[in-house]
Amino acid sequence: MPRQTNGNQFVLCVSNRGFPASLLVRRIYRTKPDPSAARRGLVRVIDESGEDYLYPKKLFVAVELPKEAGRAFRAAG
């Protein structure tokens, strides 16, 4: 589901149903590959602290970012 750009994968949060304290709608998150979680309908999302957590895939859509945006994400975190 997540798209890969320069080694990073990004998703856009489209719903935070069930996770209002953890996810911000319309925020772009980096992800980590997790084939086992993907088979269960989950995606591993990296939050602002650098920690990663599993969430249902249906809360996100994959996005492709321009190279400059990918660099900005890497520099920030």
Secondary structure, 3 states (H helix, E strand, C coil): CCEEECCEEEEEECCCCCCCCCCCCCCEEEEECCHHHHHCCEEEEECCCCCEEEEEHHHEEECCCCHHHHHHHHHHC
